[in-house]
Amino acid sequence: MHKNSLKIQLFPDQRWVKPNSSLPLTRFYRMASSENNNNLKRIRNNYRLVVMNDDTYEEVVTFRLSRLSVYIGLSTVFVILVGLTIALIAFSPLKYYIPGYGTKESRTALQVLKMRTDSLEQAIRYKEQYIDGVKKVLSGNTPSALDTIALQIPKADISNE
């Protein structure tokens, strides 16, 4: 092994409890019982993560962890990394390297072409309506709308002429 190699060991957390109030204050190690087989209780058990120097067996760093805290920590790191990645792509010029996104100039040109297409389609509809009206007039199939306003025309006296 290398001269200054580190060794990591994971130990169950030692919880010292006083089992009976009538006994003197001595320390008893609580053994893992069958009740810890339950997943909800196992997830809350505390463990020590010890980083040791392999040559001198000196403890470099010690952490108290539970499975729940490790899960929450890793989930938080994952969510933060995903959020930062999405923000980096969405709010920087990196989004133009995504296939199918296109450049800023091409998107602007596409919007201009869409507006022109819409105005040309509207002009074509108006011309089609005009041509349909002319065809109806020429074929005589015009719907005759009755004039409901009575005109008052003065009667001309034909005898005086």
C-alpha positions, 0 to 999 in steps of 0.5 A: 500500500501507499505510504499515506493511503486512507482507509474508510470504514463505516461503523454503526453508531454506538448509542449508550443507554441506561436500561434501568433507572435502578442500576448504577450509571454504567454504559451499556451497548444497545444491540440491534434488535429485530425491531430494526428490521423494519425499513422505516426504522432502519432508514433512521439508524445512525452510522459513523463514517470514519476516514482513517490513515491506513498506515497510522490508523489515525482518524482523519474525518468522522461523520455521523450519518443516517440512510435518510440523511444520505438519501436527502443529501444526494437527492438535493445535490441531484436536483440542484445539478439538474436545475443548474444544467437546465438554467445554463442551457436555457439562459445562455447561447448554448441553446443554439447548439441543441439540434432543431433549435436553430439560430436567432436569425433563422427564428426571426426570419421564420416569424417574418415569413409566418406573418407574410404567409398569414397576410397572403392567405387573407388576401387570397380569401378576399379574392376568392370571395370576390371571384365567387360573387362575380361568377354568381352575377354572371351566371344569374344565380345571385340571390335576390334580396328583396328591397323592403323599403317602399319608395315614394315616387311622385306620379307624373301627370302624363296627360299634360305632355 
